[in-house]
């Protein structure tokens, strides 16, 4: 079972792929056909929960 954190960034849902100790996180938009990873700071993100699959 894989558990990915689901967050809200700029009013859209993203999955967290990696979290850096500096507070930055690598995010991928949920249901995106493109594997476009973005970098955002934790202060810009709202937690939603986890997605177990």
C-alpha positions in Angstrom: 0.0 0.0 0.0 1.3 3.4 -1.0 0.2 6.5 1.0 0.7 9.9 -0.7 -0.1 13.2 1.0 -2.7 15.2 -0.9 -2.4 19.0 -0.6 -4.0 22.1 -2.0 -1.8 24.5 -3.9 -3.2 27.5 -5.8 -6.8 26.0 -5.4 -5.9 22.7 -7.1 -5.2 19.2 -5.7 -1.6 17.9 -5.8 0.2 14.8 -4.5 3.5 15.3 -2.6 6.3 13.3 -4.1 9.2 14.6 -2.0 9.7 16.9 0.9 13.0 18.7 1.5 14.3 19.8 4.9 14.3 23.4 3.7 10.5 23.3 3.6 10.1 22.9 -0.1 8.1 20.1 -1.6 7.9 18.4 -5.0 4.2 18.3 -6.2 2.4 16.6 -9.0 -1.2 17.7 -10.0 -3.7 14.9 -9.4 -5.3 13.5 -12.6 -2.8 15.3 -14.8 -1.8 13.5 -18.0 1.6 15.1 -17.9 4.1 14.1 -15.2 4.9 17.8 -14.5 6.5 18.1 -11.1 6.6 21.6 -9.5 8.5 22.9 -6.5 6.5 24.8 -3.8 7.2 25.9 -0.2 5.2 24.4 2.6 3.9 27.9 3.6 2.1 28.1 0.2 0.3 24.7 0.7 -2.8 23.6 2.6 -3.0 20.0 3.9 -5.9 17.9 2.8 -5.1 14.4 3.9 -3.6 11.2 2.6 -4.6 9.1 -0.4 -4.0 5.4 0.1 -3.9 3.2 -3.0 
